[in-house]
Amino acid sequence: MAKTKQRNMFGNAEVRLQPIEPFAVLSVEGKVVNKDAMPKLSDEQLRELMRRMVFTRVWDQRAVNLARQGRLGFYAPVSGQEATMIGSEFALNKDDFILPGYRDIPQLYWHGYPMYQAFLWSKGHIHGGQIPEDVHVLMPQIIIGAQYVQTSGVAMAFKQRGEKRVAITFTGDGGSSQGDFYEAMNFAGVYKLPAIFVVQNNGYAISTPFKKQTNAASIAQKGVAAGVRSIQVDGFDVLAVYQAVHDAAERARNGEGPTLIEAINYRLGPHSMSGDDPTRYRAKDEPSEYDEKEPLVRFRRYLESKGLWTEADENQVIEEAKQAVTDAIKKAESYEKMTVDQLIDAMYEVTPPHLEKQKAEFAKEGK
């Protein structure tokens, strides 16, 4: 197969046709391997990236336990994917717009969406979707890939208004097989929209392994046909993810069009807490292969080598996260419970007659 490359700051990470080495800034050992691509971040910003990843890991562990206790509804664990989630959001401006999949709650939280509302959303409460006016996000999309089409729409609005804003969306490797994935990129490519499409390739679409998901050597290659700049990044490397998204956002703001970013990840836990058992489709020792690669270990090594992170720092963040989760779930559980009337009325500006009839029937039954 013919191979073409375009040299840029990412070296060979910009995809054309053949398999590539993912763009990385840090090695597994936490050493800088790409000085030219090192993000221009202060020591405090580097510490903040680590703080957010540790906080998110603890939050995730607590949320998994809450789901097991029946105190949450749907929940998709995120451990192992923090570098992609935290690094990508950190590269955005606060007025940029996030269109998430159902696993992407951390990006929403760090963009300003309250944690207690995330818990209410998980429990199916209407208030979970009442997003504060100054938080520029949509609620997580359950329909696989649909957020990609919505992202092209939001990006088109920004372009039409002449706003220097970016729309960014996330899906998993399974989402790249959806028609919406291709339609969104084709539309964005044609109109050079300020959109960033992120695929968190964690190796499995629920239980379907990547090799059975596509015959392509990478998901990043799938943007080529749409004329969309496409790169593959080491999704365990928070600095690489930050720089890739930062660069994509700058291109988008400058009218240079969309970017597809494939982040190579691995989810350490189940697909969701709704009955998935990863031991049925993954080898028993497979997760241990990623112990050294996982994002917190790698970035911790880097910061410790610079004297920017200590065990005391980490313990402080752990306690902060535990308290934040405790406070958020307490607030969510004390929130006024929904009624059947609210559930029905929330769906329509004017409730249809047949649903008004159902409401009346429920009222008779005292529900």
C-alpha beads as a LAMMPS data file, in Angstrom:
LAMMPS data file: protein, C-alpha beads

367 atoms
366 bonds

1 atom types
1 bond types

-500.0 500.0 xlo xhi
-500.0 500.0 ylo yhi
-500.0 500.0 zlo zhi

Masses

1 110.0

Atoms # bond

1 1 1 0.000 0.000 0.000
2 1 1 1.320 3.434 -0.877
3 1 1 2.244 5.619 2.019
4 1 1 2.200 9.401 2.225
5 1 1 3.105 11.557 5.193
6 1 1 2.929 15.201 6.135
7 1 1 5.670 16.287 8.466
8 1 1 4.671 18.546 11.335
9 1 1 5.331 18.962 15.041
10 1 1 3.824 15.524 15.631
11 1 1 6.486 13.780 13.533
12 1 1 4.924 10.756 11.854
13 1 1 1.763 10.858 13.964
14 1 1 -0.329 12.508 11.269
15 1 1 -2.062 9.657 9.485
16 1 1 -2.426 8.979 5.813
17 1 1 -2.699 5.261 5.060
18 1 1 -0.420 3.015 7.076
19 1 1 -0.083 2.052 10.749
20 1 1 1.913 4.545 12.794
21 1 1 3.468 5.071 16.170
22 1 1 1.071 7.127 18.293
23 1 1 2.200 10.669 19.022
24 1 1 3.680 10.814 22.529
25 1 1 5.530 13.299 24.704
26 1 1 6.369 10.988 27.626
27 1 1 7.715 7.465 27.618
28 1 1 6.176 4.771 29.790
29 1 1 8.918 5.580 32.311
30 1 1 7.766 9.195 32.473
31 1 1 10.691 10.640 30.532
32 1 1 10.325 13.296 27.831
33 1 1 10.824 11.702 24.404
34 1 1 9.580 14.566 22.223
35 1 1 10.987 17.865 23.483
36 1 1 9.743 19.842 20.481
37 1 1 6.146 18.866 21.275
38 1 1 6.359 19.568 25.010
39 1 1 3.337 21.714 25.961
40 1 1 4.025 25.212 27.226
41 1 1 2.536 24.642 30.666
42 1 1 3.643 26.103 33.985
43 1 1 4.601 23.937 36.941
44 1 1 1.250 24.778 38.551
45 1 1 -0.613 23.707 35.420
46 1 1 1.304 20.432 35.358
47 1 1 0.384 19.849 38.988
48 1 1 -3.241 20.683 38.212
49 1 1 -3.350 18.039 35.480
50 1 1 -2.177 15.444 38.004
51 1 1 -4.579 16.702 40.642
52 1 1 -7.495 16.309 38.262
53 1 1 -6.465 12.817 37.200
54 1 1 -6.069 11.606 40.784
55 1 1 -9.369 13.251 41.754
56 1 1 -11.121 11.607 38.806
57 1 1 -9.696 8.172 39.638
58 1 1 -10.952 8.380 43.224
59 1 1 -14.325 9.724 42.066
60 1 1 -14.605 6.824 39.625
61 1 1 -13.797 4.247 42.296
62 1 1 -16.420 5.765 44.573
63 1 1 -18.997 5.930 41.776
64 1 1 -18.446 2.246 40.988
65 1 1 -19.183 1.430 44.627
66 1 1 -22.265 3.671 44.614
67 1 1 -23.539 1.854 41.531
68 1 1 -23.011 -1.513 43.223
69 1 1 -25.010 -0.256 46.192
70 1 1 -27.893 0.670 43.886
71 1 1 -27.481 4.387 44.592
72 1 1 -26.781 5.309 40.949
73 1 1 -28.465 4.348 37.714
74 1 1 -26.335 3.912 34.614
75 1 1 -22.605 4.378 35.156
76 1 1 -19.655 3.749 32.814
77 1 1 -16.285 3.512 34.630
78 1 1 -13.409 5.694 33.403
79 1 1 -10.295 4.356 35.161
80 1 1 -7.452 4.062 32.656
81 1 1 -8.799 6.784 30.380
82 1 1 -8.145 9.809 32.599
83 1 1 -5.276 11.201 30.515
84 1 1 -7.466 11.523 27.434
85 1 1 -10.412 12.944 29.355
86 1 1 -8.506 15.405 31.517
87 1 1 -5.880 16.374 28.946
88 1 1 -8.446 17.132 26.249
89 1 1 -10.670 19.317 28.446
90 1 1 -7.651 21.158 29.858
91 1 1 -6.725 22.268 26.326
92 1 1 -10.087 23.991 25.771
93 1 1 -11.413 27.443 26.508
94 1 1 -14.379 27.609 28.864
95 1 1 -16.657 28.832 26.062
96 1 1 -15.797 25.855 23.865
97 1 1 -18.576 23.283 23.641
98 1 1 -18.363 19.639 24.738
99 1 1 -20.680 16.980 23.289
100 1 1 -19.958 13.819 25.297
101 1 1 -20.686 10.143 25.110
102 1 1 -21.993 8.357 28.183
103 1 1 -18.504 7.703 29.625
104 1 1 -17.433 11.329 29.394
105 1 1 -18.721 12.737 32.686
106 1 1 -15.238 13.898 33.855
107 1 1 -14.891 16.277 30.892
108 1 1 -18.257 17.816 31.788
109 1 1 -17.347 18.177 35.449
110 1 1 -14.034 19.900 34.766
111 1 1 -15.824 22.152 32.283
112 1 1 -18.142 23.350 35.058
113 1 1 -21.012 20.840 35.300
114 1 1 -21.792 20.077 38.977
115 1 1 -21.057 16.570 40.230
116 1 1 -24.352 16.214 42.081
117 1 1 -26.174 16.835 38.793
118 1 1 -24.077 14.123 37.165
119 1 1 -25.348 11.740 39.829
120 1 1 -28.924 12.907 39.241
121 1 1 -28.477 12.346 35.502
122 1 1 -27.299 8.802 36.255
123 1 1 -30.444 8.282 38.342
124 1 1 -32.672 9.580 35.526
125 1 1 -33.715 12.786 37.281
126 1 1 -34.735 15.741 35.110
127 1 1 -32.539 18.165 37.073
128 1 1 -29.493 16.245 35.926
129 1 1 -30.093 17.659 32.463
130 1 1 -30.753 21.239 33.525
131 1 1 -27.309 22.524 32.616
132 1 1 -26.197 25.827 34.169
133 1 1 -26.298 28.723 31.681
134 1 1 -22.548 29.336 31.785
135 1 1 -21.575 25.676 31.246
136 1 1 -21.158 24.911 27.563
137 1 1 -21.971 21.212 27.279
138 1 1 -24.711 18.850 26.229
139 1 1 -25.721 15.906 28.351
140 1 1 -24.083 12.541 27.587
141 1 1 -25.385 10.935 24.426
142 1 1 -26.611 7.378 24.887
143 1 1 -27.153 6.733 21.167
144 1 1 -23.750 5.598 19.949
145 1 1 -22.158 8.159 17.624
146 1 1 -25.096 10.580 17.491
147 1 1 -23.034 13.227 19.291
148 1 1 -20.736 13.397 16.249
149 1 1 -23.514 14.718 14.008
150 1 1 -24.580 17.150 16.715
151 1 1 -20.998 18.392 16.965
152 1 1 -20.913 19.284 13.292
153 1 1 -24.119 21.245 13.829
154 1 1 -22.744 23.165 16.808
155 1 1 -19.497 23.837 14.936
156 1 1 -21.457 25.110 11.928
157 1 1 -23.282 27.549 14.211
158 1 1 -19.964 28.858 15.562
159 1 1 -18.671 29.349 12.040
160 1 1 -21.825 31.075 10.828
161 1 1 -21.720 33.459 13.782
162 1 1 -18.026 34.186 13.315
163 1 1 -17.252 32.964 16.849
164 1 1 -13.763 31.702 17.684
165 1 1 -15.152 28.688 19.503
166 1 1 -14.626 24.972 19.090
167 1 1 -17.007 22.022 19.388
168 1 1 -15.409 18.805 20.642
169 1 1 -16.950 15.356 20.924
170 1 1 -15.976 11.923 22.176
171 1 1 -16.873 8.351 21.360
172 1 1 -15.321 4.925 21.720
173 1 1 -13.870 2.655 19.050
174 1 1 -17.310 1.110 18.547
175 1 1 -18.700 4.528 17.704
176 1 1 -16.394 4.723 14.689
177 1 1 -18.476 2.011 12.994
178 1 1 -21.642 4.126 13.088
179 1 1 -22.905 5.981 10.043
180 1 1 -23.128 9.174 12.087
181 1 1 -19.355 9.038 12.559
182 1 1 -18.682 9.241 8.813
183 1 1 -21.498 11.665 8.032
184 1 1 -20.336 14.104 10.691
185 1 1 -16.736 14.102 9.514
186 1 1 -17.692 14.429 5.863
187 1 1 -19.915 17.434 6.655
188 1 1 -17.255 19.012 8.873
189 1 1 -14.579 18.416 6.260
190 1 1 -16.577 19.973 3.428
191 1 1 -17.356 23.146 5.390
192 1 1 -14.049 23.319 7.309
193 1 1 -15.888 23.430 10.603
194 1 1 -14.226 24.174 13.975
195 1 1 -14.772 20.646 15.284
196 1 1 -12.610 18.111 17.083
197 1 1 -13.632 14.464 16.912
198 1 1 -12.007 12.303 19.597
199 1 1 -12.175 8.518 19.531
200 1 1 -11.114 6.888 22.795
201 1 1 -9.976 3.540 21.466
202 1 1 -9.914 1.409 24.610
203 1 1 -9.708 -1.820 22.660
204 1 1 -13.290 -2.971 23.063
205 1 1 -16.763 -1.932 21.969
206 1 1 -18.377 -3.453 25.047
207 1 1 -17.131 -7.014 24.405
208 1 1 -16.160 -6.721 20.725
209 1 1 -12.364 -6.401 20.356
210 1 1 -10.946 -3.760 18.047
211 1 1 -9.671 -6.312 15.523
212 1 1 -13.276 -7.435 14.980
213 1 1 -14.575 -3.857 14.892
214 1 1 -12.745 -2.781 11.749
215 1 1 -10.276 -3.990 9.137
216 1 1 -8.558 -0.608 9.165
217 1 1 -5.099 -0.416 10.705
218 1 1 -6.275 2.533 12.803
219 1 1 -9.359 4.612 13.401
220 1 1 -7.374 7.769 12.677
221 1 1 -7.085 6.707 9.046
222 1 1 -10.844 6.933 8.688
223 1 1 -10.717 10.710 8.589
224 1 1 -8.548 10.745 5.478
225 1 1 -11.401 10.060 3.047
226 1 1 -13.301 13.024 4.474
227 1 1 -10.318 15.319 4.080
228 1 1 -10.085 15.693 7.843
229 1 1 -6.689 16.066 9.467
230 1 1 -6.248 12.863 11.460
231 1 1 -3.738 11.812 14.090
232 1 1 -3.255 8.980 16.534
233 1 1 -2.096 9.847 20.049
234 1 1 -0.942 7.865 23.072
235 1 1 -4.049 8.222 25.201
236 1 1 -2.146 7.244 28.354
237 1 1 0.048 10.360 27.978
238 1 1 -1.782 13.408 29.305
239 1 1 0.774 15.820 27.820
240 1 1 0.449 14.279 24.360
241 1 1 -3.336 14.461 24.519
242 1 1 -3.232 18.049 25.740
243 1 1 -0.892 19.108 22.930
244 1 1 -2.855 17.266 20.237
245 1 1 -6.146 18.866 21.303
246 1 1 -4.542 22.277 21.806
247 1 1 -3.123 22.160 18.285
248 1 1 -6.453 20.970 16.848
249 1 1 -8.315 23.759 18.646
250 1 1 -5.931 26.411 17.338
251 1 1 -6.360 25.133 13.797
252 1 1 -10.131 25.171 14.216
253 1 1 -10.169 28.738 15.546
254 1 1 -8.005 29.832 12.620
255 1 1 -10.447 28.444 10.056
256 1 1 -8.308 25.441 9.116
257 1 1 -11.048 22.904 9.702
258 1 1 -11.699 19.827 11.852
259 1 1 -9.391 17.218 13.336
260 1 1 -9.940 13.543 14.124
261 1 1 -7.918 12.318 17.105
262 1 1 -7.667 8.629 17.912
263 1 1 -6.470 8.209 21.499
264 1 1 -5.138 4.744 22.309
265 1 1 -6.556 3.849 25.728
266 1 1 -7.479 0.900 27.878
267 1 1 -10.352 0.748 30.320
268 1 1 -9.232 -0.999 33.459
269 1 1 -12.746 -1.949 34.538
270 1 1 -16.014 -3.059 32.935
271 1 1 -17.771 -1.304 30.070
272 1 1 -20.504 -0.244 32.475
273 1 1 -21.970 -1.205 35.824
274 1 1 -25.055 -2.608 34.094
275 1 1 -24.033 -6.255 34.120
276 1 1 -20.852 -6.220 32.012
277 1 1 -18.259 -8.819 33.055
278 1 1 -14.942 -8.182 31.245
279 1 1 -13.501 -11.519 32.384
280 1 1 -15.807 -13.187 29.832
281 1 1 -14.067 -11.550 26.872
282 1 1 -10.617 -10.509 28.140
283 1 1 -7.752 -12.749 29.174
284 1 1 -7.373 -12.916 32.949
285 1 1 -3.950 -11.273 32.974
286 1 1 -4.680 -8.727 30.215
287 1 1 -5.330 -5.716 32.486
288 1 1 -1.963 -6.242 34.234
289 1 1 -0.223 -5.498 30.908
290 1 1 -1.346 -1.903 31.319
291 1 1 -0.251 -1.366 34.921
292 1 1 2.950 0.366 33.807
293 1 1 1.337 2.249 30.929
294 1 1 -1.640 3.659 32.780
295 1 1 -1.815 7.464 32.911
296 1 1 -1.439 8.187 36.617
297 1 1 1.693 6.047 36.960
298 1 1 3.375 7.631 33.953
299 1 1 2.636 11.249 34.814
300 1 1 3.418 10.725 38.497
301 1 1 6.899 9.537 37.522
302 1 1 7.422 12.601 35.366
303 1 1 6.304 15.052 38.058
304 1 1 8.295 13.325 40.779
305 1 1 11.423 13.568 38.634
306 1 1 10.875 17.338 38.494
307 1 1 10.140 17.618 42.206
308 1 1 6.560 18.694 41.503
309 1 1 4.576 15.885 43.166
310 1 1 4.763 14.088 46.492
311 1 1 2.874 11.379 48.305
312 1 1 1.474 14.069 50.587
313 1 1 0.128 15.948 47.554
314 1 1 -1.589 12.837 46.315
315 1 1 -3.084 11.945 49.681
316 1 1 -4.510 15.440 49.991
317 1 1 -6.231 15.157 46.606
318 1 1 -7.568 11.708 47.497
319 1 1 -9.219 13.085 50.627
320 1 1 -10.609 16.087 48.710
321 1 1 -12.125 13.768 46.104
322 1 1 -13.667 11.462 48.714
323 1 1 -15.307 14.432 50.417
324 1 1 -16.512 15.915 47.128
325 1 1 -18.183 12.638 46.151
326 1 1 -19.735 12.267 49.610
327 1 1 -21.152 15.791 49.441
328 1 1 -22.388 15.375 45.867
329 1 1 -24.212 12.094 46.402
330 1 1 -25.748 13.456 49.617
331 1 1 -27.064 16.461 47.708
332 1 1 -28.323 14.295 44.853
333 1 1 -30.107 11.885 47.189
334 1 1 -31.745 14.720 49.128
335 1 1 -33.016 16.397 45.962
336 1 1 -36.794 16.383 45.525
337 1 1 -37.870 13.188 43.801
338 1 1 -39.517 13.370 40.395
339 1 1 -43.206 12.750 39.888
340 1 1 -44.890 11.021 36.962
341 1 1 -46.367 14.404 35.957
342 1 1 -42.899 15.936 35.767
343 1 1 -41.582 13.034 33.717
344 1 1 -44.359 13.418 31.147
345 1 1 -44.452 17.218 31.036
346 1 1 -40.685 17.513 30.701
347 1 1 -40.820 15.936 27.251
348 1 1 -43.152 18.445 25.602
349 1 1 -43.772 22.174 25.451
350 1 1 -47.478 21.328 25.254
351 1 1 -48.376 17.903 26.640
352 1 1 -50.415 15.853 24.088
353 1 1 -53.984 14.847 25.040
354 1 1 -53.215 11.139 25.294
355 1 1 -50.495 11.848 27.856
356 1 1 -52.746 14.229 29.777
357 1 1 -55.136 11.285 30.018
358 1 1 -52.347 9.073 31.375
359 1 1 -51.423 11.734 33.926
360 1 1 -55.008 11.819 35.129
361 1 1 -55.018 8.037 35.490
362 1 1 -51.823 8.128 37.525
363 1 1 -53.296 10.897 39.689
364 1 1 -56.283 8.683 40.503
365 1 1 -53.909 5.962 41.627
366 1 1 -52.030 8.436 43.811
367 1 1 -48.737 8.167 41.918

Bonds

1 1 1 2
2 1 2 3
3 1 3 4
4 1 4 5
5 1 5 6
6 1 6 7
7 1 7 8
8 1 8 9
9 1 9 10
10 1 10 11
11 1 11 12
12 1 12 13
13 1 13 14
14 1 14 15
15 1 15 16
16 1 16 17
17 1 17 18
18 1 18 19
19 1 19 20
20 1 20 21
21 1 21 22
22 1 22 23
23 1 23 24
24 1 24 25
25 1 25 26
26 1 26 27
27 1 27 28
28 1 28 29
29 1 29 30
30 1 30 31
31 1 31 32
32 1 32 33
33 1 33 34
34 1 34 35
35 1 35 36
36 1 36 37
37 1 37 38
38 1 38 39
39 1 39 40
40 1 40 41
41 1 41 42
42 1 42 43
43 1 43 44
44 1 44 45
45 1 45 46
46 1 46 47
47 1 47 48
48 1 48 49
49 1 49 50
50 1 50 51
51 1 51 52
52 1 52 53
53 1 53 54
54 1 54 55
55 1 55 56
56 1 56 57
57 1 57 58
58 1 58 59
59 1 59 60
60 1 60 61
61 1 61 62
62 1 62 63
63 1 63 64
64 1 64 65
65 1 65 66
66 1 66 67
67 1 67 68
68 1 68 69
69 1 69 70
70 1 70 71
71 1 71 72
72 1 72 73
73 1 73 74
74 1 74 75
75 1 75 76
76 1 76 77
77 1 77 78
78 1 78 79
79 1 79 80
80 1 80 81
81 1 81 82
82 1 82 83
83 1 83 84
84 1 84 85
85 1 85 86
86 1 86 87
87 1 87 88
88 1 88 89
89 1 89 90
90 1 90 91
91 1 91 92
92 1 92 93
93 1 93 94
94 1 94 95
95 1 95 96
96 1 96 97
97 1 97 98
98 1 98 99
99 1 99 100
100 1 100 101
101 1 101 102
102 1 102 103
103 1 103 104
104 1 104 105
105 1 105 106
106 1 106 107
107 1 107 108
108 1 108 109
109 1 109 110
110 1 110 111
111 1 111 112
112 1 112 113
113 1 113 114
114 1 114 115
115 1 115 116
116 1 116 117
117 1 117 118
118 1 118 119
119 1 119 120
120 1 120 121
121 1 121 122
122 1 122 123
123 1 123 124
124 1 124 125
125 1 125 126
126 1 126 127
127 1 127 128
128 1 128 129
129 1 129 130
130 1 130 131
131 1 131 132
132 1 132 133
133 1 133 134
134 1 134 135
135 1 135 136
136 1 136 137
137 1 137 138
138 1 138 139
139 1 139 140
140 1 140 141
141 1 141 142
142 1 142 143
143 1 143 144
144 1 144 145
145 1 145 146
146 1 146 147
147 1 147 148
148 1 148 149
149 1 149 150
150 1 150 151
151 1 151 152
152 1 152 153
153 1 153 154
154 1 154 155
155 1 155 156
156 1 156 157
157 1 157 158
158 1 158 159
159 1 159 160
160 1 160 161
161 1 161 162
162 1 162 163
163 1 163 164
164 1 164 165
165 1 165 166
166 1 166 167
167 1 167 168
168 1 168 169
169 1 169 170
170 1 170 171
171 1 171 172
172 1 172 173
173 1 173 174
174 1 174 175
175 1 175 176
176 1 176 177
177 1 177 178
178 1 178 179
179 1 179 180
180 1 180 181
181 1 181 182
182 1 182 183
183 1 183 184
184 1 184 185
185 1 185 186
186 1 186 187
187 1 187 188
188 1 188 189
189 1 189 190
190 1 190 191
191 1 191 192
192 1 192 193
193 1 193 194
194 1 194 195
195 1 195 196
196 1 196 197
197 1 197 198
198 1 198 199
199 1 199 200
200 1 200 201
201 1 201 202
202 1 202 203
203 1 203 204
204 1 204 205
205 1 205 206
206 1 206 207
207 1 207 208
208 1 208 209
209 1 209 210
210 1 210 211
211 1 211 212
212 1 212 213
213 1 213 214
214 1 214 215
215 1 215 216
216 1 216 217
217 1 217 218
218 1 218 219
219 1 219 220
220 1 220 221
221 1 221 222
222 1 222 223
223 1 223 224
224 1 224 225
225 1 225 226
226 1 226 227
227 1 227 228
228 1 228 229
229 1 229 230
230 1 230 231
231 1 231 232
232 1 232 233
233 1 233 234
234 1 234 235
235 1 235 236
236 1 236 237
237 1 237 238
238 1 238 239
239 1 239 240
240 1 240 241
241 1 241 242
242 1 242 243
243 1 243 244
244 1 244 245
245 1 245 246
246 1 246 247
247 1 247 248
248 1 248 249
249 1 249 250
250 1 250 251
251 1 251 252
252 1 252 253
253 1 253 254
254 1 254 255
255 1 255 256
256 1 256 257
257 1 257 258
258 1 258 259
259 1 259 260
260 1 260 261
261 1 261 262
262 1 262 263
263 1 263 264
264 1 264 265
265 1 265 266
266 1 266 267
267 1 267 268
268 1 268 269
269 1 269 270
270 1 270 271
271 1 271 272
272 1 272 273
273 1 273 274
274 1 274 275
275 1 275 276
276 1 276 277
277 1 277 278
278 1 278 279
279 1 279 280
280 1 280 281
281 1 281 282
282 1 282 283
283 1 283 284
284 1 284 285
285 1 285 286
286 1 286 287
287 1 287 288
288 1 288 289
289 1 289 290
290 1 290 291
291 1 291 292
292 1 292 293
293 1 293 294
294 1 294 295
295 1 295 296
296 1 296 297
297 1 297 298
298 1 298 299
299 1 299 300
300 1 300 301
301 1 301 302
302 1 302 303
303 1 303 304
304 1 304 305
305 1 305 306
306 1 306 307
307 1 307 308
308 1 308 309
309 1 309 310
310 1 310 311
311 1 311 312
312 1 312 313
313 1 313 314
314 1 314 315
315 1 315 316
316 1 316 317
317 1 317 318
318 1 318 319
319 1 319 320
320 1 320 321
321 1 321 322
322 1 322 323
323 1 323 324
324 1 324 325
325 1 325 326
326 1 326 327
327 1 327 328
328 1 328 329
329 1 329 330
330 1 330 331
331 1 331 332
332 1 332 333
333 1 333 334
334 1 334 335
335 1 335 336
336 1 336 337
337 1 337 338
338 1 338 339
339 1 339 340
340 1 340 341
341 1 341 342
342 1 342 343
343 1 343 344
344 1 344 345
345 1 345 346
346 1 346 347
347 1 347 348
348 1 348 349
349 1 349 350
350 1 350 351
351 1 351 352
352 1 352 353
353 1 353 354
354 1 354 355
355 1 355 356
356 1 356 357
357 1 357 358
358 1 358 359
359 1 359 360
360 1 360 361
361 1 361 362
362 1 362 363
363 1 363 364
364 1 364 365
365 1 365 366
366 1 366 367
